[in-house]
Amino acid sequence: MSTVISSVWALLLGIVLIMLGNGMHFTLIGLRGGIEGFSSFELAVVTSGYFVGFLSGARTTPVMIRRVGHVRVFAALGSLMSAALIAFPLLTEPWAWTVLRMLIGFCMSGVYVAAESWLNAASTNQTRGKVLSAYMIAQTLGIIGAQGLLTLADAGTSVLFIGASILVSVSFAPILLSVTPAPVADVARPMSLRGLLSASPLGTVGIFLLGSVYATQSGMGAVFGTQIGMNSTQIALFVAMLFAGALVMQYPVGWLSDRMDRRKLILGTAAMGAASCAAGWLTGGTLVPLMAAAFCAGGVTTPLYALFLAYTNDSLPPEEMPSASGGLIFIFGLGAIAGPMVTGWAMQGFGPFAFWLVLGGLFAAIACYAMYRMTQTTTLPVAQTDSYLSVLPTTSPVAVEAAGAWAVEQAAIERDPAAPT
């Protein structure tokens, strides 16, 4: 493992730093938006802007890299993102924040495409799983660590935005100064919605609903905390709990995924999410139970994303998996745009605890639809399914395609250990 990490350490360090900056800005939007008097729905629109930009960047960046090169694209996106972060406290209007969030979403999507292309090129069939795991851990630790940095200054000033901008700017130094050759990025054209629905109705519908869940948790969690009267430290801890749960839950869900009917596991995991949200709603704002609910609700979100990808891939031949992955990411993005808007409208009309009601309703819808699909079709025997894809919702099609190829290879090895790799 140390040999693998040594080959990509510069990129992993850069990712941790950029996730520190990006993670800070996600929570800062809710904190500073509350100070500026933005409504729940206005902040929801601002939140959705990020995912609008993210979707466009995933398709545009490979073209940019082919035209001007990996290093130039990296530097340009980093400069734009750093400038956008500094601009937030200067332009405290919802429309301006929405535009800035779209720009940051576009930049982050591009950064993911470039970084993951690099990781994929630096990996072999034998090391790809370890490299991807290290990359996912670096991302998650960066997001969680960012919440601790938010406690160092007042969200009502420009200090935290400037700090996030500095982290993003510095993050590109180890990457751009590395001597590792930079690859050319390429991603498959996404599969059509009709094709995805035909191949995997549960994977398609489920990942749309999960997109709404993820964007609501990451974008509206700080808004919820602000509106119920949490201080900045408590809000930072609350958001950290939403992501920390994934570090604990990912492995056990992945272990079960390779040993049982994935539809049953999707049902059980989504039901756990719904129950956690119900508990969050019933806490009435009591801090410790609220943190526990956030830990559990956030903890099942990332494993569910990986489960939907793996379940959909089980229904497809290997040559169609890259295009299906791109289609699923696009559908996830559509759900991520819609979710915060619905949640913001509900919180504005019914109070801050509608945050939990919307999340719980989305998890319950996933569970109910999984139960329905179990009555309509059979599933592949466990021995014939591919390996679980341990990927995050923040990854681009490049990493998902690489993880899909690794999963097929691992499943083939497990079925026939003597087969060549």
Buried (B, 14 or more C-beta within 10 A) or exposed (E): EEEBBEBBBBBBBBBBBBBBBBBBBBBBBBBBBBBBEBBBBBBBBBBBBBBBBBBBBBBBBBEBBEEEEBBEBBBBBBBBBBBBBBBBBEEBEBEBBBBBBBBBBBBBBBBBBBBBBBBBBBBEEEBBBBBBBBBBBBBBBBBBBBBBBBBEBEBBEBEBBBBBBBBBBBBBBBBBEBEBEBBEBBBBEBBEBEBBBEBBBBBBBBBBBBBBBBBBBBBBBBBBBBBBEBEBEBBBBBBBBBBBBBBEBBEEBBEBBBEEBBBBBBBBBBBBBBBBBBBBBEBEBEEEBBBBBBBBBBBBBBBBBBBBBBBBBBBBEBEBBBBBBBBBBBBBBBBBBBBBBBBBBBBBEEEBBBBBBBBBBBBBBBBBBBBEBBEEEEBEEEEEBBBBBBBBBBBBBBBBBBBBBBBBBBBBBEEEEEEEE
